[in-house]
Amino acid sequence: MRRMEFKMERSGLTQIGDRLSVTEGKLPTSYYYTIEHAIAMSGNYTVSERLKSREGVVVDIIETEKGFFVIMEFDE
């Protein structure tokens, strides 16, 4: 299992246990991921850290002073 963190701007867009799809975006030297339909966005990952799965499960939602963070698990 692989866990990834995504930044979410507003609460209530997803819940723990939801199975969600992600899309991959490409930058010149890295990749980033967005939870479908623009729910949250990941940080940047190098080519060797590239995600193989395109669907995962929300395992936690953390609220901090900087916003909400969605933790997803992927089968990898």
Backbone as CSV, one residue per row, in Angstrom:
resi,resn,N_x,N_y,N_z,CA_x,CA_y,CA_z,C_x,C_y,C_z
1,MET,0.835,-1.183,0.000,0.000,0.000,0.000,0.879,1.246,0.000
2,ARG,0.463,2.217,-0.740,1.170,3.498,-0.791,0.217,4.599,-0.342
3,ARG,0.695,5.468,0.532,-0.112,6.593,1.013,0.396,7.891,0.404
4,MET,-0.555,8.749,0.025,-0.218,10.056,-0.527,-1.101,11.105,0.123
5,GLU,-0.560,12.320,0.212,-1.274,13.434,0.824,-1.695,14.427,-0.259
6,PHE,-2.919,14.911,-0.146,-3.484,15.878,-1.080,-4.019,17.062,-0.290
7,LYS,-3.824,18.268,-0.783,-4.313,19.494,-0.135,-5.718,19.785,-0.643
8,MET,-6.654,19.956,0.307,-8.048,20.247,-0.023,-8.394,21.603,0.585
9,GLU,-8.996,22.486,-0.183,-9.269,23.853,0.264,-10.496,23.978,1.152
10,ARG,-11.513,23.132,0.945,-12.754,23.224,1.724,-13.110,21.877,2.314
11,SER,-13.769,21.886,3.449,-14.199,20.626,4.068,-15.454,20.100,3.382
12,GLY,-15.727,18.832,3.598,-16.956,18.234,3.106,-16.950,17.785,1.660
13,LEU,-15.830,17.869,0.972,-15.779,17.466,-0.435,-15.637,15.957,-0.601
14,THR,-15.146,15.288,0.436,-15.005,13.836,0.419,-15.062,13.336,1.859
15,GLN,-15.209,12.024,2.027,-15.289,11.420,3.356,-14.357,10.222,3.436
16,ILE,-13.989,9.859,4.651,-13.166,8.665,4.862,-13.918,7.453,4.324
17,GLY,-13.206,6.616,3.580,-13.788,5.423,2.987,-14.186,5.586,1.531
18,ASP,-14.236,6.819,1.036,-14.579,7.045,-0.370,-13.496,6.482,-1.285
19,ARG,-13.911,5.824,-2.365,-12.990,5.349,-3.399,-13.021,6.385,-4.503
20,LEU,-11.862,7.014,-4.771,-11.789,8.120,-5.713,-10.727,7.888,-6.775
21,SER,-10.916,8.515,-7.916,-9.948,8.462,-9.010,-9.061,9.692,-8.965
22,VAL,-7.840,9.544,-9.471,-6.921,10.670,-9.576,-6.436,10.784,-11.025
23,THR,-6.136,12.012,-11.437,-5.551,12.237,-12.751,-4.127,12.734,-12.558
24,GLU,-3.288,12.446,-13.529,-1.880,12.817,-13.458,-1.623,14.035,-14.335
25,GLY,-0.894,14.994,-13.783,-0.450,16.155,-14.539,1.061,16.116,-14.667
26,LYS,1.598,16.657,-15.753,3.041,16.604,-15.984,3.621,18.006,-16.025
27,LEU,4.690,18.172,-15.276,5.507,19.380,-15.327,6.801,19.017,-16.041
28,PRO,7.665,19.967,-16.349,8.896,19.626,-17.072,9.752,18.544,-16.402
29,THR,9.831,18.541,-15.079,10.693,17.547,-14.412,9.981,16.751,-13.333
30,SER,8.664,16.863,-13.228,7.940,16.136,-12.186,6.477,15.916,-12.575
31,TYR,5.766,15.209,-11.690,4.355,14.903,-11.887,3.576,15.347,-10.658
32,TYR,2.288,15.650,-10.842,1.407,15.960,-9.722,0.073,15.270,-9.979
33,TYR,-0.736,15.120,-8.941,-1.990,14.377,-9.047,-3.142,15.192,-8.481
34,THR,-4.291,15.070,-9.124,-5.499,15.770,-8.712,-6.596,14.746,-8.483
35,ILE,-7.251,14.815,-7.318,-8.396,13.942,-7.061,-9.542,14.444,-7.932
36,GLU,-10.154,13.512,-8.689,-11.267,13.859,-9.583,-12.378,14.500,-8.786
37,HIS,-12.946,15.276,-9.176,-13.233,16.450,-9.930,-12.740,17.666,-9.180
38,ALA,-11.436,17.824,-9.183,-10.749,18.967,-8.566,-11.047,19.097,-7.073
39,ILE,-11.103,17.956,-6.374,-11.339,17.971,-4.928,-10.089,18.417,-4.194
40,ALA,-8.931,17.871,-4.577,-7.671,18.178,-3.895,-6.507,17.900,-4.830
41,MET,-5.333,18.472,-4.496,-4.150,18.323,-5.341,-2.953,17.892,-4.500
42,SER,-2.115,17.067,-5.094,-0.906,16.593,-4.419,0.236,17.580,-4.606
43,GLY,1.342,17.288,-3.944,2.585,17.994,-4.211,3.197,17.423,-5.477
44,ASN,4.422,17.794,-5.771,5.111,17.306,-6.960,5.926,16.059,-6.627
45,TYR,5.976,15.135,-7.576,6.701,13.880,-7.415,7.655,13.691,-8.593
46,THR,8.822,13.122,-8.312,9.800,12.856,-9.362,9.343,11.665,-10.210
47,VAL,10.037,11.431,-11.293,9.703,10.322,-12.189,9.744,8.987,-11.443
48,SER,10.727,8.787,-10.577,10.836,7.520,-9.844,9.732,7.349,-8.795
49,GLU,9.062,8.432,-8.399,7.976,8.381,-7.417,6.598,8.369,-8.083
50,ARG,6.566,8.269,-9.379,5.325,8.349,-10.147,4.310,7.291,-9.689
51,LEU,3.062,7.692,-9.581,1.973,6.825,-9.133,1.548,5.893,-10.259
52,LYS,1.411,4.602,-9.951,1.000,3.624,-10.958,-0.512,3.428,-10.974
53,SER,-1.139,3.503,-9.804,-2.594,3.340,-9.686,-3.298,4.650,-10.018
54,ARG,-4.527,4.561,-10.438,-5.319,5.763,-10.700,-6.575,5.808,-9.840
55,GLU,-6.663,4.889,-8.863,-7.806,4.867,-7.960,-7.329,4.478,-6.572
56,GLY,-7.856,5.176,-5.555,-7.463,4.904,-4.186,-8.611,5.150,-3.230
57,VAL,-8.339,4.907,-1.937,-9.339,5.046,-0.887,-8.882,6.120,0.092
58,VAL,-9.813,6.993,0.479,-9.522,8.019,1.482,-9.450,7.339,2.845
59,VAL,-8.293,7.451,3.526,-8.124,6.822,4.833,-8.128,7.832,5.983
60,ASP,-7.914,9.111,5.679,-7.917,10.123,6.728,-8.086,11.510,6.111
61,ILE,-8.689,12.404,6.882,-8.786,13.814,6.509,-8.324,14.608,7.722
62,ILE,-7.271,15.389,7.534,-6.652,16.122,8.635,-6.912,17.614,8.444
63,GLU,-7.403,18.260,9.505,-7.621,19.705,9.462,-6.498,20.390,10.229
64,THR,-5.809,21.321,9.564,-4.754,22.103,10.201,-5.049,23.574,9.972
65,GLU,-4.216,24.432,10.532,-4.387,25.860,10.301,-4.120,26.249,8.856
66,LYS,-3.419,25.380,8.108,-3.134,25.649,6.692,-4.198,25.103,5.759
67,GLY,-5.162,24.384,6.283,-6.232,23.835,5.458,-6.487,22.376,5.768
68,PHE,-7.083,21.692,4.821,-7.449,20.291,4.975,-6.522,19.426,4.120
69,PHE,-6.147,18.286,4.649,-5.273,17.357,3.926,-5.955,15.995,3.869
70,VAL,-6.082,15.467,2.663,-6.687,14.167,2.427,-5.563,13.150,2.276
71,ILE,-5.615,12.092,3.055,-4.649,10.992,2.942,-5.338,9.850,2.214
72,MET,-4.732,9.441,1.092,-5.289,8.329,0.310,-4.316,7.166,0.265
73,GLU,-4.863,5.957,0.180,-4.086,4.737,0.036,-4.319,4.160,-1.343
74,PHE,-3.227,3.748,-1.979,-3.270,3.151,-3.314,-2.644,1.759,-3.262
75,ASP,-3.163,0.830,-4.057,-2.592,-0.516,-4.145,-1.376,-0.496,-5.033
76,GLU,-0.204,-0.416,-4.416,1.067,-0.445,-5.144,2.081,-1.188,-4.337
